[in-house]
């Protein structure tokens, strides 16, 4: 699986990028046909504490899954995204099994 990470309005350090790649790679345990993952990290100029936005798009054959979340830290957003995408991939896999 190929993981593309882009940061908007800031420069992400290598430690954050490695953390994101490590967490996203774990999704292949639940669905092994993932083609690629596009991760967009954005910092919004607001006075709100939850000004970090993570947008994840996972591409699988014939479909794609998108997740957006505002959080205090990108690590928290990544954990939430991986958990939600894990549920979506499991549901997609179950639907595929039902058709076979």
C-alpha positions as CSV (number, residue, x, y, z in Angstrom):
1,X,0.0,0.0,0.0
2,X,1.2,3.5,-0.9
3,X,0.7,6.2,1.7
4,X,0.9,9.9,0.6
5,X,1.0,12.5,3.3
6,X,0.6,16.2,2.6
7,X,0.7,19.0,5.1
8,X,-1.1,22.3,4.4
9,X,-0.1,25.6,6.2
10,X,2.8,24.0,8.1
11,X,5.7,21.6,7.7
12,X,5.2,18.2,9.3
13,X,8.2,16.7,11.1
14,X,9.4,13.3,10.2
15,X,8.3,11.8,13.6
16,X,4.6,12.7,12.8
17,X,4.8,11.4,9.3
18,X,6.3,8.1,10.5
19,X,3.6,7.8,13.2
20,X,0.9,8.3,10.6
21,X,2.4,5.8,8.2
22,X,2.8,3.2,10.9
23,X,-0.9,3.5,12.0
24,X,-2.2,3.5,8.4
25,X,-0.1,0.5,7.5
26,X,-2.0,-1.5,10.2
27,X,-5.2,-1.1,8.2
28,X,-3.8,-3.8,5.8
29,X,-4.4,-6.3,8.5
30,X,-8.2,-5.9,8.1
31,X,-8.3,-5.5,4.3
32,X,-5.4,-6.6,2.2
33,X,-6.5,-5.0,-1.1
34,X,-5.9,-1.4,-0.2
35,X,-4.3,0.4,-3.1
36,X,-3.3,3.7,-1.6
37,X,-4.0,6.1,1.3
38,X,-3.9,9.9,0.9
39,X,-3.6,11.8,4.2
40,X,-4.0,15.6,4.3
41,X,-3.0,17.5,7.5
42,X,-4.2,21.0,7.9
43,X,-3.8,23.7,10.6
44,X,-6.7,26.2,10.6
45,X,-6.2,29.7,11.8
46,X,-8.9,29.8,14.5
47,X,-8.8,30.5,18.3
48,X,-10.3,27.1,18.8
49,X,-8.1,24.5,20.5
50,X,-9.2,21.8,18.0
51,X,-7.7,23.6,15.0
52,X,-6.0,20.5,13.5
53,X,-7.8,18.8,10.7
54,X,-6.9,15.3,9.3
55,X,-8.5,14.1,6.1
56,X,-7.9,10.5,5.1
57,X,-8.9,8.9,1.8
58,X,-8.4,5.1,1.4
59,X,-8.7,3.7,-2.1
60,X,-9.7,0.0,-2.6
61,X,-10.7,-1.6,-5.9
62,X,-14.0,-0.2,-6.9
63,X,-14.5,2.1,-3.9
64,X,-12.9,4.7,-1.6
65,X,-13.4,5.7,2.0
66,X,-13.0,9.2,3.4
67,X,-12.6,10.4,7.0
68,X,-12.4,14.0,8.3
69,X,-11.8,14.9,11.9
70,X,-10.9,18.0,13.9
71,X,-8.8,17.4,17.0
72,X,-6.3,19.0,19.3
73,X,-3.4,16.9,18.0
74,X,-2.7,15.1,14.8
75,X,-1.9,11.9,16.7
76,X,-5.4,11.9,18.2
77,X,-6.9,12.6,14.7
78,X,-4.8,9.7,13.3
79,X,-6.0,7.3,16.0
80,X,-9.7,8.3,15.4
81,X,-9.2,8.0,11.6
82,X,-7.7,4.5,11.8
83,X,-10.4,3.2,14.1
84,X,-13.2,4.6,11.9
85,X,-11.5,3.4,8.7
86,X,-11.0,0.0,10.3
87,X,-14.8,-0.3,10.9
88,X,-15.5,0.8,7.3
89,X,-13.1,-1.7,5.8
90,X,-14.5,-4.6,7.9
91,X,-18.0,-3.7,6.8
92,X,-16.9,-3.5,3.2
93,X,-15.2,-6.9,3.4
94,X,-18.3,-8.4,5.0
95,X,-20.5,-7.0,2.1
96,X,-18.1,-8.5,-0.4
97,X,-18.2,-11.9,1.3
98,X,-22.1,-11.8,1.2
99,X,-21.9,-11.5,-2.7
100,X,-19.6,-14.5,-3.1
